[in-house]
Amino acid sequence: MALTREDVLAALRGITDPASGTDIVTGGLVRALTVDDGAVRFVIEINPARAAEYETVREAAQGAIEALDGAQSVSAVLTAHSTPKAPPDLKPSRRAEPAGPEKIPGVARIYAIASGKGGVGKSTVASNLACALAAEGWRVGLLDADVYGPSQPRMLGVSGRPASPDGKTILPKRNFGVTMMSIGLMTNEDQAVVWRGPMLMGALQQMLTQVQWGALDVLLVDLPPGTGDVQMTLAQKAHLDGAIIVSTPQDVALMDARKGIDMFNQLKTPILGMIENMSTHICSSCGHEEHVFGHGGVATEAEKLGVPLLAEIPLHLDIRLAADGGAPIVVSKPDSAQAAGFRSVARQLIESAAK
């Protein structure tokens, strides 16, 4: 039986990262993994000050892969974290206004996760997709731009106010291999954010340009629902490489999703695809499948628009419990049927980016 990428990742999840206590895949240390006819190559990205300690980790990882059926050759190499350059002075005496959306230094691509209305599970999709991409070896950032309802700190199990070494640069939080920043880290969990448009735009611009994101393969932006100031500001200030639209199959949700799609079309942002969330529910007692919010509406809409239907995510208690518990389902139960849809979307995005 041919050795697969999944076989290799499963074996590497058995190797513990001594710095975080998680496995080296979840911790985001495994990079550039290739599996080709039994030849396995990957790098382990580490703090250079702990190189001697991680040599043991590298040997354990290499040995775990060599023990797999079908492994012909294994190359595991230690590499050091790239140190991001200090950001430029954010308040120079005179600064020319940018002509249009700009790239964020070190960030290869920015994907917006959007929905037309609230309550469709957009933030749950964003956190699971971020963790799934990190598990596949990408360097992932997640910006929680849902300013009025920031939920990513809870979903990713992150707390504590971010540090700022110089009063200008913000150091983001990190968990499950995902670098994350949210306005929710700057306020109490039950504190309302009562801001007008200009304050929203200023906060978003700070989180885009003053956070030390480092080198990322992708920055996911969890947008608030609708078509308001945050969406407009993001498209005007940052170069968006694409948007993913999340909706339930319910007609009312699809009506609002169409408005969101039209907004991105006007902003010249490509639609990468649509995700149908809460697509189906299977009774845990009798196994009966029920389409609580209808079924197939998002697939029909995607076909009409000529964009991919990336996944149909089920309505399942485990997904909700995992999000509330601070470890998304792709982390807490990576091999479950409930995690499969998110992992599939991650692989589709990686394959699309490689073309």
Protein Blocks (a to p, Z undefined) as FASTA:
>chain_A
ZZdfklmmmmmmmpccfknopafklnopaghiaceehiacddddddfklmmmmmmmmmmm
mmmmmmpghiabdcddddddddddddddfbbfbdcddfbdcddehiabdcddddfbghio
mmmmmmmmmmmmmmnopacddddfblklccklmmnopgcjdddfkomaccdddeehiacd
dfklmpcfklccdddfklmmmmmmmmmmmpcgbjafbdcddddehjdfklmmmmmmpccf
bdcddddfbfklmmmmmmmmmmmmmnopacfbdcdehkbccdfklopacdfkoghklmmm
mmmnopacfbdcdddfklmmmmmnopafklmmmmbmklmmmmmmmmmmmmmmmZZ
